[in-house]
Amino acid sequence: MYPRQFEYSAPASLDEALAALANNPAAKVMSGGMSLIPMMKLRLFSPAVVVDIGKIGGLDSIEDRGDHLAIGALVRHVATANSPLVQQYAAALAKAASLTGDPQVRNQGTTCGAIAHADLAADQTAAVLALGATMVAKSTGGTREIAAADFFVDTLTCALQPDEILVELLVPKAGAGEGSAYTKLGRRGGESDYAVAGAAAWVRKTNGSVDAARVALTGVGSKAVLAAAVGDALVGSDGSATAIEAASAHAAEGVNVLEDLHGSVEYKTHLAKVYVQRALTAALT
Amino acid sequence: MATTTSALGGAIRRREDPALIQGHGRYVDDIKLPGETAAAFVRSPFARAKVLSIDASEALAMDGVVAVYTAADVDSLGPLIAQLSFAPRPLLNGGEVKHVGEAVAMVVAENRYLAQDAADLVFVDYDPLEAVIDLKDAHSDRVIIHEGSESNTIISWAAPFGAEPEDQQAVRDQIEADKSRDDTVVVSQEMINQRLIPTAIEPRRVLAEWNPGYRSLNVWSSSQIPHALAGGIAVSLGLPTTSVRVIAPEVGGGFGAKLNVYNDEILVSWAAQQLARPVRWVETRREAANSTIQGRGWVGTATIVGTTDGEILGYDFDGIADMGAYTQNFTVAIPFLGLFVGSGQYKMPTYWKIDCVATNTTTTDAYRGAGRPEAVYYLERIIDMYAREIGMDPADVRNKNFIPNEAFPGAVSPIGFAMDTGDYSTNLNELLEVADYAGMKAERDAARAAGRHVGIGLSSYVEVCGFAPSGLADLGFNWATYGLPTAFNGSGLVRVNPDASATVIIGTGPSGQAHQTTWAQIVSDRLGIEVDNIVVKHGDTGDSPMGIGTFGSRSAAVDGAAAYQAADRVREKAAKLAAHLLEAAEEDVVFADGGAHVAGSPDSSVGWGDIASIAYQVHKAPEGTEPGLESEVFFTPSNATWPFGSHLAMVEVDADTGNVEILRYVSMDDCGNVINPMIVDGQVHGGIAQGIGQALFEEAIYDADGNLLSGSMVDYPIPTAGDLPAFELHRTVTPTDVNPMGVKGIGEAGTIGSAQTIVNAVVDAVAPLGVTHIDMPLRPRRVWEAIQEAR
């Protein structure tokens, strides 16, 4: 557990951090370090420069901006999980944050960091997909917004450029008739540890019928992914248990399910249905 | 003479915890020496390959690199020394590497980071050979792993132990005859007891310092066996054993993985001597997974033949145990320890055989329980299957077949070993009563009726521990290969100091077992000196009596007994001195309240200070008194101890996902007399947690090429407190007669009792779906797949 030599900088401002990234194509951003440091220690990843944004002020707040919440780059998992705002308006994300890592990780790691890390079995990645969140990426060249649906590219790969920092996560606030939920099977059983399979669901019901739904999966493929066919199948239904079960049958449609140590393709395909059904049921409750 | 204060049995708080909890414990990494260097190893990425050449020139050219050593530098030291070694490990391999992670070169640099960088720049040219990873494949001898061997089977153990082969065969023939009877039931199942990675919170580390003037070595190592390590280093380096001092300071968990003399410990010591600079090696978690030993790794078939009303007529176990690439300290002895308890606490005729087989994987050796959890697992699983087959309650089947109380003392297990004491039915029945077994069954049945998959699992167990009878030395259980031809005696020195405090120096040291508390209680019990006034020293071969170490649940029963006897001898002398001071007869002296008085006259008393004072100023003592007030005792018991118990669990399976939730876990252990119930409970807690870890989570997974796929904590889930229910712990007390305290040992019992308890419960939960067996670990996927197959 000894990383290769690297330079370390801890700028005091976002501009300095962005400049450091612009000047060092081989630099890597670190927020909580809960994923980056172990990878460096295992020498799986050896950036020449680590730009630690942890000392920058003003990035650790969760703000209510009317129709959406803004979650700063340095908001810890525990803050996301315990935030009354997130719990009320983006329940799937609060739940996913509460199931991320262990207490030490949740106290140190950040929601934006976990999303940018794009682990294939992370929790909050599925939640932001289902919630239709937007990522705000900043570089010296400016600011751009990336929809969650476009953000996760592959295992440990997201749409951020090397000189960009994910400065903010914008999550639409659930309004009347809207609900969201996240649930998973963890590698140590129950909801403990990384997801063997997990599902996040967001549903909007108007006049007794589902008029919008988004469902995302994690742990079953190479990245967190939208299960688009489920939403399509559910829209127009009454959101009953029967309708949920029928829609859940489409969970793995179009999803490239992969085998790993924790499950075969058949098992993970099955779990996708089970957890989509459970997440939808919770979202509609 | 009698004591009126008894510290034995008191749940006093662990004295070591304030330092450990507050970060003031001193581990090897907390000890810093001037001029230190750091070592790193270059390890084979192949499971089997010829080393063609090693090019260290780039590494040597790096600033800060002190040396790079290969096999050519150290071959003259010979292979790694180990007792019971049949396939010794080279210190560094320059010939044919035999598992992924085997060391081929050692780099020494100015710091650990540079050493790792340089290790990455040592280029080794390998010629890969076909590796044999699968245990059955290795057993077939299709490919022979060790050149010159005729078979990958290194040794076989068979029982009844000590019987002539024809007598063993006669037992087997009788079992076969019973199987073919029309009126008997035969239940047979092949089962895997998977390989595990012992996961101590502190991986291994070693620091060595050579003094060229005194020609002596100081070695700090996170070890369970400092004396053997000192001997092993001395033998390898050609030094007198008195020239090597090993210090095991705080040791952050061992579980058997630190019960070896490792090649890195020899090499770091040797390099410190070569360089005349201190050398430190700190193990990474990946090295801990694939270069330190692993545990378990059996495949075998258990068979019971019995009557339809629950009488077991015979038990047959035929197994293969995975030794890995080399044999180290106890590697081939682990299955033998399983054989000890092969017939458990039952009276049925038993034929038990295991082949110890080499594979191109990491060496296996002792992991908490060490052979006994494996053997008990097979037996208790198949008893459960037999009970289900004949439709009898598994508790009734066990009760019907226990060795009866009247067999004690003098009971000999069907497998051929004399057992100390036992009362198996009382233990089981008390468990059933305290847990409300009848109520649990009603609850399970109601849950089933409601469509839930709830199950109950039961296991009894007997273990054997407190190894020490001197005669075991003839079976190879000794440190002779480490230049210390001693049996597995316990040792302890008790000294009452001039200021009336006591110093206890012991031959074993803790890796979490709280020796500082327990030994103080033992000595306090014998002398009446307050626990707070007793200091317990351990782990330093420079000042402690020759000791074997902490493993096999042996410390209290063997070394504790030595300290107990040493304290008694001190008290005998003190009684003479007190009698002199009190002008009373020696036999009228009573020890109490930090001193002594005449029986019946507590007002006429002397303190330990008065006694110690004349012990060290003997002109005030009776003529002829030798100065000093201490005793050192070596103790060998007449037998090992045989703790036992019964565990009960209730689980619920989510049939849609295969997830297992433990609803209740109740244990009834019997470790004889208890020195400190809180510490015993702690040991049972940890033991059950690790047994549940095996049952539900843990597995060393290799691919076909011998790569360890589960070599990091990401892929090797161990249970945390949050994954476990609140354990309900209970005890019966059946003291042993092989040591003066009547204590048996509790370090491994929880592990030995628990894995099959969980598996029995899970199988019970899904039995209505047609499942009869699932191999561990019962990760959700396994359970779900078993349900699919049964459907």
Boltz contact constraints between the chains, C-beta under 6 A:
constraints:
  - contact:
      token1: [A, 1]
      token2: [B, 284]
      max_distance: 6.0
  - contact:
      token1: [A, 2]
      token2: [B, 112]
      max_distance: 6.0
  - contact:
      token1: [A, 2]
      token2: [B, 113]
      max_distance: 6.0
  - contact:
      token1: [A, 2]
      token2: [B, 116]
      max_distance: 6.0
  - contact:
      token1: [A, 185]
      token2: [B, 657]
      max_distance: 6.0
  - contact:
      token1: [A, 185]
      token2: [B, 780]
      max_distance: 6.0
  - contact:
      token1: [A, 187]
      token2: [B, 717]
      max_distance: 6.0
  - contact:
      token1: [A, 188]
      token2: [B, 697]
      max_distance: 6.0
  - contact:
      token1: [A, 188]
      token2: [B, 717]
      max_distance: 6.0
  - contact:
      token1: [A, 188]
      token2: [B, 723]
      max_distance: 6.0
  - contact:
      token1: [A, 189]
      token2: [B, 659]
      max_distance: 6.0
  - contact:
      token1: [A, 189]
      token2: [B, 660]
      max_distance: 6.0
  - contact:
      token1: [A, 192]
      token2: [B, 723]
      max_distance: 6.0
  - contact:
      token1: [A, 193]
      token2: [B, 717]
      max_distance: 6.0
  - contact:
      token1: [A, 261]
      token2: [B, 715]
      max_distance: 6.0
  - contact:
      token1: [A, 263]
      token2: [B, 781]
      max_distance: 6.0
  - contact:
      token1: [A, 267]
      token2: [B, 781]
      max_distance: 6.0
  - contact:
      token1: [A, 274]
      token2: [B, 656]
      max_distance: 6.0
  - contact:
      token1: [A, 274]
      token2: [B, 657]
      max_distance: 6.0
